[in-house]
Amino acid sequence: MPTSNERLTKPSYENALKYTHRLYRLYPDSTKTEELTAAIVELIMRYPCGALERLFDPRNGIQCQHTFMPKCAELTKFLSPIEGQLYIEHEQKRRREQQMLPEPPRKDRPTYAELKAKYSPPGTHWGLQTTRDSVPKKEKELARIEDMKLSEEAKALVFDHGDAID
């Protein structure tokens, strides 16, 4: 069985011509013109060999769907989904192989204790905790919100008594 890379390679002109003659042998009563042969060769050269092998599969190939020689559009309609499936299978295989690789060595990576010693001055917090710098900002924000509430209450009192605000 060919490897996935071999199945994704596209045929040369000579191999595409062989595939075309193989297609003609499936439909011996079809007319074989030079223009049709050239068109089919060009079409076949665009698809990977794995898709072309499925084209001639006796169980699910093109001859199961067409009793007469298929036109280029019909060949394209048959081969395009197969080509897409081949690329998906190849990508899935590549990803599976990547996941099986050993974990990279950790010798150059510092440990938690080394990081803490390097970046944490003595007596300070290490990790996600509130620092003292952020406390005054929060208190200022709360005070501003409280002032806004008081000013809204004052406006409401003034408007309730009918006095105007300058």
C-alpha positions in Angstrom: 0.0 0.0 0.0 1.4 3.4 -0.9 2.3 5.8 1.8 0.2 8.9 2.4 2.8 11.1 0.7 2.8 8.9 -2.4 -0.9 9.0 -2.5 -0.8 12.8 -2.5 1.7 13.2 -5.3 0.3 14.2 -8.7 1.0 12.1 -11.7 3.4 13.1 -14.5 2.2 13.5 -18.0 3.2 10.0 -18.9 1.4 8.5 -15.9 -1.7 10.7 -16.6 -1.7 9.3 -20.1 -1.6 5.8 -18.7 -4.5 6.6 -16.4 -6.4 8.0 -19.4 -5.9 4.8 -21.5 -7.0 2.8 -18.4 -10.2 4.9 -18.3 -10.7 4.3 -22.1 -10.4 0.5 -21.4 -13.3 0.7 -19.0 -15.5 2.2 -21.7 -14.4 0.5 -25.0 -17.3 1.8 -27.0 -16.6 5.5 -26.3 -15.2 7.8 -28.9 -11.5 8.7 -28.4 -10.6 12.0 -29.9 -7.3 13.8 -29.5 -9.0 16.8 -27.9 -10.9 14.6 -25.3 -7.7 12.7 -24.5 -5.8 15.9 -24.0 -8.5 17.3 -21.8 -8.7 14.2 -19.7 -4.9 14.0 -19.3 -4.8 17.7 -18.1 -7.7 16.9 -15.7 -6.0 13.8 -14.3 -2.7 15.7 -13.8 -4.5 18.0 -11.3 -5.5 15.2 -8.9 -3.3 13.1 -6.6 -2.6 9.4 -7.4 -4.6 8.2 -4.4 -7.7 9.8 -5.8 -7.0 8.3 -9.3 -6.7 4.9 -7.8 -10.1 5.2 -6.2 -11.4 6.3 -9.6 -10.7 2.8 -10.9 -11.9 0.9 -7.8 -14.2 -1.8 -9.1 -16.5 -1.6 -6.0 -16.9 2.2 -5.8 -15.2 3.7 -8.8 -16.4 5.7 -11.7 -17.7 2.6 -13.6 -20.2 2.0 -10.8 -21.8 5.3 -11.5 -21.5 5.7 -15.3 -22.3 3.2 -18.0 -20.9 5.6 -20.7 -17.6 7.4 -20.8 -17.8 10.3 -18.2 -17.2 13.8 -19.3 -14.6 16.0 -17.7 -17.2 17.7 -15.5 -18.3 14.3 -14.2 -14.7 13.2 -13.5 -14.1 16.4 -11.6 -17.3 15.9 -9.6 -16.1 12.4 -8.8 -12.5 13.2 -8.0 -12.8 16.5 -6.0 -14.4 15.0 -2.8 -11.9 12.1 -2.9 -9.0 14.6 -3.1 -10.3 16.5 -0.2 -10.7 13.3 1.9 -7.1 12.3 1.1 -5.8 15.6 2.4 -7.9 15.4 5.5 -6.6 11.8 6.1 -3.0 12.9 5.6 -3.4 15.8 8.0 -5.0 13.6 10.7 -2.2 11.1 10.3 0.4 13.8 10.6 -1.2 15.2 13.7 -1.4 11.8 15.3 2.3 11.2 14.6 3.2 14.6 16.1 1.4 13.8 19.3 3.4 10.6 19.7 6.7 12.6 19.8 8.5 12.5 23.2 8.2 15.6 25.4 11.0 18.1 24.8 13.7 18.1 27.5 13.2 20.5 30.4 16.9 21.0 31.3 17.0 24.6 30.2 13.7 25.6 31.9 14.0 27.1 35.4 12.1 25.5 38.3 9.4 27.2 40.3 11.8 27.9 43.2 14.4 29.4 40.9 11.8 31.7 39.3 10.5 32.8 42.8 14.1 33.5 44.0 14.9 35.5 40.8 11.7 37.6 40.4 10.2 37.9 43.9 12.0 40.3 46.3 12.1 39.0 49.9 8.9 39.8 51.9 6.6 40.3 49.0 3.7 38.2 47.7 4.3 35.6 45.1 1.3 34.7 42.9 -2.1 36.2 42.3 -2.8 38.4 45.3 -3.9 42.0 45.8 -0.9 44.2 46.2 -0.8 47.3 48.4 -0.5 49.5 45.3 -4.0 48.7 44.1 -5.8 49.3 47.4 -5.7 53.1 47.3 -7.0 53.0 43.7 -9.9 50.9 44.8 -10.6 53.2 47.8 -10.5 56.3 45.5 -12.9 54.6 43.1 -15.3 53.8 45.9 -15.2 57.3 47.2 -15.9 58.7 43.7 -18.9 56.4 43.4 -20.2 57.5 46.8 -19.8 61.2 45.8 -21.9 60.5 42.7 -24.6 58.9 44.7 -24.7 61.8 47.1 -24.9 64.3 44.3 -27.8 62.4 42.7 -29.6 62.4 46.1 -29.0 66.1 46.5 -30.4 66.9 43.0 -33.5 64.8 43.8 -34.1 66.7 47.0 -33.8 70.1 45.3 -36.1 69.1 42.5 -38.7 67.7 45.0 -38.9 71.1 46.7 -39.1 73.0 43.4 -35.8 75.0 43.9 -33.7 75.5 40.9 -30.1 74.5 40.6 -27.6 77.0 39.2 
